[in-house]
Amino acid sequence: MARMLSTSSHNAWVNLLTSWGAACALVLAATASAAAPASSRPTPVPGPAAAAPSAPSTVLAPAPALAPASKADTMAQRLLACTACHGPEGRATASGYQPRIAGKPAGYLFQQLRHFRDGRRSHAAMATLLAPLPDAYLREISEHFASQDLPYPAPGQRPPPPGEARRAEALVKNGDPARKLPACAACHGALLTGMQPAVPGLLGLPRDYLIGQIGAWRTGLRHATEPDCMAGISRSLTPDDIGALASWLSAQAVPVPAHPAPAPTRPLPQDCGSVRP
């Protein structure tokens, strides 16, 4: 599984850790030599004026280099760079923006990793991390986080006022045919936990994150595989729609279990490139 990473990329990480360990070993060795008791240090050799015959000097063997600490080469260990922002095991943090990635459909995670790497989604740190990674390794990363079946915390967002809640719930369950807006549940699953193989869940996400992503689609900062159905849907939503949806969705408890729904047996209400085989 973890062997898919290219040799050059893997060696770069190993060399970095090894160099750090070697540098630490040299510092420790020098410190140990300086702190050694006088009895173990070399005996000074008297100069020519000394009356006593010179004693043979003691030569200390060099301190053995300390081997760098070894770590298990697992996907969890390699992906600590991801969990630094997305939370332990991909559970998300309390930052209010970085989303949970644990338990998302593998197809969705794979697409997003490719979009960040290839520039369809704009995020400098993500692009830098992913730039050297091939598709095969991105699939392994996606499958790793998709397999994390972890509980969700209780919602941290208060429910919106009744008027906003009714507006959001109507859009989630029924859409708005007059504006050609499909119901959120038609694509994201009846429980809003996502749909296999590539539609994400909408629950358990921070309000700010939801607003940010819909806004990015509206302004063209975020793109998906064409036809990009979410871009069109986002542009049909009003600012009041977006605020109501984000507040309502982030205040909903996540069902248990929170697994994505099976792949649909009928066509989705809109043609979306993200869910094409």
Number of C-alpha atoms within 10 A of each C-alpha: 12 14 12 15 18 14 9 10 11 14 12 11 11 12 11 10 14 16 12 12 17 15 13 15 18 15 10 14 15 12 11 12 14 10 9 10 9 9 7 11 15 12 13 11 13 12 10 9 6 9 8 9 10 12 10 10 11 12 10 10 6 9 13 9 14 14 11 15 8 9 7 8 10 11 15 17 11 14 15 15 11 17 18 13 17 21 19 15 21 25 24 23 17 12 13 14 18 18 20 23 24 26 27 29 26 25 19 21 25 21 20 20 23 20 20 22 24 13 15 17 21 16 14 11 9 15 18 11 13 17 13 13 16 14 17 14 18 21 19 19 22 24 19 19 23 21 13 15 15 13 14 18 10 11 17 16 16 11 16 19 11 9 9 18 16 15 15 25 17 15 20 22 15 15 18 15 10 6 10 13 19 19 20 20 20 18 22 22 22 16 17 26 25 27 26 21 21 23 24 23 24 21 26 25 25 27 22 16 17 23 18 15 14 22 18 17 21 19 13 13 16 21 22 18 14 12 15 17 18 18 21 14 17 20 15 15 18 10 14 12 16 18 18 24 27 25 24 24 26 24 21 18 14 22 14 8 11 20 19 23 20 11 14 13 6 6 8 12 13 16 13 16 13 20 18 11 6
